[in-house]
């Protein structure tokens, strides 16, 4: 299983939304600045390589967990 770039972006957006919702001192300008920062980070070649590494780590972890569950449940 591989998480898509859109899925990773949505996961980060949800995390930021929860963080900003809990912090009553944030400003809308800060939300825009942080969002644009993450969009630009993902849009650069270095950001794309980082996203690829994260996708591989998450996908590998899910595959390992799935294999463990399948081997335990088959016993």
WOLINNOR-V189265 format. One record per pair of residues at least 24 apart in sequence whose ideal C-beta (glycine too) atoms are under 10 Angstrom apart, sorted by the first residue. I is the first residue (numbers start at 1). J is the second residue. Records with the same first field share a line. If there is no record, write none. Layout:
I->J  J
//
This chain:
1->55  58  59  60  61  62  63  66
2->52  55  56  58  59  60  62  63
3->51  54  55  56  57  58  59  62
4->51  55
5->42  47  48  51  52  54  55
7->55  58
8->42  51  54  55  58
9->35  38  39  42  51
11->54  58
12->38  41  42
13->38
//
